[in-house]
């Protein structure tokens, strides 16, 4: 079905592409995490149809996190996973995740991929190889270190044995 789809890596999204991918988000997506400040991705994977019109997006960046108050670990933080409503249900995010997890660019950052998601999407991300982190996770909201009861931190790659993850920035 998607033999003509292209997935491209971009450092920035044009305003036109950003509007096309995200303008409907407020109407369609529930508001888990809506009151949080979020990190913006440094890189964008954009899936486009045969006419080069963007249909889906997955953003990512490299982040340094602190594990158990001692060890620092670089992770790939994944965020901004969206599919335009008219293309949903066609497994496009799976193609983006497959591309990301095999990407030399992302793997040069880290072999550990992480994301934050609403609890209701936890099972979905497990299908892409992510596990729920079982310890304590905190992140920054302005100058305040905080936690959220509305979102789950998930990882693909080993964070096993760690009990705490501290971000130095907003969640992604």
Secondary structure by P-SEA (a helix, b strand, c coil): ccccbbbbbbccccaaaaaacccccccccccccccbbbbbbcbbbbbbccccccccbbbbbbbbbbccccbbbbbbccccccccccccccaaaaaaaaaaaacaaaaaaccbbbbcccccaaaaaaaacccccccbbbbbccccccccccbbbbbccccccccbbbbccccc
